[in-house]
C-alpha cells in the first residue's frame, strides 16, 4: 500500500532543538517536491495529447489547484524547458473553472476534500491528472505518487487516461509500481 507521509513542523515550544528539526523537515519536504517536479516534467515527455488539447500551439501548461505544495519548485524545474516546440509554463488556480487550458494538473494532498469534484470536472478533458493523495489512481486520477521504502514511486490508471483521450508510453508504464486498467491508453 502506498502512503505518502506528510512531514509536519515541530512546535516551537521545544526550544532551539525544535527549530533545528523544523528546518530539517522543511529541507526534506522541499527535496520531495523537487523530485516530484522532475517527475512531472518527465511524465509529459511520455504522454501523447490529442491536437485539440492545446489552446496555444506554443506551450504546455502545468496547473496546481489550491495551495502550491511545490513552493516554487515546479517553476524552477520547468524554467526554460520545452517539450518539442512547446514551452512549459506553470499556472496556479484556485477553482476548477480555471482549469481549461491546463494539460497537466497536479492535485496536492491538501486538496483531498475537493479531489472527486476536480477529477469529475476534467474527466473527459485531455488533461493528465497527477496527485499526491493515497490511492489517487484508484480514485480516478491518472498518475498517483506514493512512497515505498523511502522512494517516490507512482501508479498509473490507464482507464482514466483513455477516457481523457491521452496515450501513455509503454516506457513510462514499465517504470510504474502499479498499472490499473487496459492497454487502450498505451502509446
QUIKAHU-V423922 format. One record per residue. N is the residue number from 1. RES is the residue in one small letter. PSI is psi in radians with two decimals (* if undefined). BURIAL is 1 if it has 24 or more other ideal C-beta (glycine too) atoms within 12 Angstrom, else 0. D_LAST is the distance of its C-alpha to the last C-alpha in Angstrom with 2 decimals. Layout:
# QUIKAHU-V423922
((N;RES;PSI;BURIAL;D_LAST) (N;RES;PSI;BURIAL;D_LAST))
This chain:
# QUIKAHU-V423922
((1;x;2.37;0;27.40) (2;x;2.29;1;26.08) (3;x;2.06;0;28.72) (4;x;2.06;1;28.67) (5;x;2.08;0;32.25) (6;x;2.24;0;33.46) (7;x;2.27;0;36.16) (8;x;2.69;0;39.30) (9;x;2.62;0;42.22) (10;x;2.45;0;45.56) (11;x;2.50;0;48.57) (12;x;-0.25;0;50.88) (13;x;-0.28;0;53.87) (14;x;0.14;0;53.38) (15;x;-2.75;0;54.48) (16;x;-0.62;0;53.22) (17;x;-0.65;0;51.27) (18;x;-0.70;0;49.23) (19;x;-0.72;0;48.39) (20;x;-0.78;0;47.22) (21;x;-0.71;0;44.99) (22;x;-0.75;0;43.64) (23;x;-0.72;0;42.78) (24;x;-0.76;0;41.00) (25;x;-0.71;0;39.01) (26;x;-0.71;0;38.03) (27;x;-0.75;0;36.95) (28;x;-0.74;0;34.82) (29;x;-0.76;1;33.19) (30;x;-0.77;0;32.55) (31;x;-0.74;0;31.03) (32;x;-0.77;1;28.66) (33;x;-0.38;1;27.44) (34;x;-0.76;1;27.22) (35;x;-0.79;1;24.73) (36;x;-0.63;1;22.79) (37;x;-0.72;1;22.83) (38;x;-0.73;0;21.34) (39;x;-0.82;1;18.57) (40;x;-0.73;1;17.86) (41;x;-0.84;1;17.71) (42;x;-0.61;1;15.27) (43;x;-0.76;1;12.98) (44;x;-0.45;1;12.73) (45;x;-0.26;1;11.70) (46;x;0.35;1;8.42) (47;x;2.44;1;7.60) (48;x;2.11;1;7.09) (49;x;2.62;1;10.21) (50;x;2.67;0;11.79) (51;x;-0.55;0;14.73) (52;x;0.06;0;17.31) (53;x;-0.25;1;16.32) (54;x;2.07;1;18.59) (55;x;-0.66;0;22.35) (56;x;2.08;0;22.98) (57;x;-0.15;0;21.10) (58;x;0.00;0;22.34) (59;x;2.74;1;21.28) (60;x;2.17;1;18.77) (61;x;2.22;1;20.85) (62;x;2.30;1;20.92) (63;x;2.57;1;23.34) (64;x;2.63;1;25.41) (65;x;2.33;1;27.54) (66;x;-2.51;1;31.17) (67;x;2.39;0;32.49) (68;x;1.77;1;30.53) (69;x;-0.27;1;30.12) (70;x;-0.34;1;29.00) (71;x;0.80;0;32.44) (72;x;-0.19;0;31.23) (73;x;-0.59;1;28.97) (74;x;-0.77;1;25.81) (75;x;-0.78;1;27.60) (76;x;-0.69;0;28.83) (77;x;-0.56;1;25.46) (78;x;-0.19;1;23.84) (79;x;2.13;0;27.00) (80;x;0.02;0;26.66) (81;x;2.76;1;22.95) (82;x;2.83;0;20.33) (83;x;1.98;1;16.66) (84;x;-2.27;0;16.83) (85;x;0.07;0;19.72) (86;x;2.08;1;19.47) (87;x;2.55;0;22.15) (88;x;2.39;1;21.57) (89;x;2.79;1;24.12) (90;x;2.42;1;25.18) (91;x;2.31;1;26.91) (92;x;2.14;1;28.81) (93;x;2.75;1;29.46) (94;x;-0.50;0;31.89) (95;x;2.64;0;31.06) (96;x;-0.52;1;28.06) (97;x;-0.25;0;29.38) (98;x;0.04;0;28.59) (99;x;-0.43;1;24.81) (100;x;2.34;0;23.90) (101;x;-0.16;1;22.53) (102;x;2.39;1;20.68) (103;x;-0.50;1;16.96) (104;x;2.21;1;17.24) (105;x;2.13;1;19.95) (106;x;2.25;1;21.70) (107;x;1.96;1;24.22) (108;x;2.92;1;26.80) (109;x;-0.49;1;28.87) (110;x;-0.29;0;31.75) (111;x;0.28;1;29.91) (112;x;-0.65;1;29.66) (113;x;-0.51;0;32.18) (114;x;0.00;1;30.16) (115;x;-0.95;1;26.77) (116;x;-0.77;0;26.74) (117;x;-0.73;0;27.99) (118;x;-0.78;1;25.57) (119;x;-0.68;1;22.49) (120;x;-0.68;0;24.02) (121;x;-0.37;1;24.54) (122;x;0.10;1;20.88) (123;x;-0.55;1;19.18) (124;x;0.18;0;18.18) (125;x;2.63;1;17.72) (126;x;1.19;1;14.58) (127;x;2.15;1;15.77) (128;x;1.99;1;14.17) (129;x;2.24;1;17.05) (130;x;2.40;1;18.18) (131;x;2.89;1;21.54) (132;x;-0.37;1;24.39) (133;x;2.66;1;26.09) (134;x;2.35;0;26.33) (135;x;0.51;1;23.93) (136;x;-0.82;1;21.96) (137;x;-0.65;1;18.73) (138;x;-0.43;1;21.03) (139;x;0.12;1;22.68) (140;x;-0.09;1;19.67) (141;x;2.87;1;18.26) (142;x;-0.76;1;14.63) (143;x;2.14;1;15.55) (144;x;2.20;1;19.11) (145;x;2.57;1;21.12) (146;x;2.86;1;23.65) (147;x;2.33;1;26.25) (148;x;2.09;0;27.00) (149;x;0.85;0;29.90) (150;x;0.38;0;30.13) (151;x;2.49;0;26.52) (152;x;2.17;1;23.95) (153;x;-3.14;1;20.95) (154;x;2.70;1;18.25) (155;x;2.59;1;16.90) (156;x;2.38;1;13.67) (157;x;1.73;1;13.93) (158;x;-0.57;1;10.82) (159;x;-0.78;1;13.31) (160;x;-0.70;1;14.30) (161;x;-0.75;1;10.91) (162;x;-0.71;1;10.50) (163;x;-0.51;1;14.14) (164;x;0.08;1;13.60) (165;x;0.59;1;10.96) (166;x;2.53;1;8.56) (167;x;2.27;1;4.84) (168;x;2.29;1;5.23) (169;x;2.48;0;4.60) (170;x;-0.50;0;6.45) (171;x;-0.72;0;9.15) (172;x;-0.71;1;9.91) (173;x;-0.64;1;10.00) (174;x;-0.34;0;12.43) (175;x;-0.22;0;14.65) (176;x;2.58;1;15.06) (177;x;-0.76;0;18.42) (178;x;2.47;0;17.31) (179;x;2.12;1;14.26) (180;x;2.55;1;15.44) (181;x;-2.95;1;14.24) (182;x;2.98;0;12.22) (183;x;0.10;0;8.89) (184;x;-0.51;0;8.61) (185;x;0.45;1;6.65) (186;x;2.33;1;3.80) (187;x;*;0;0.00))
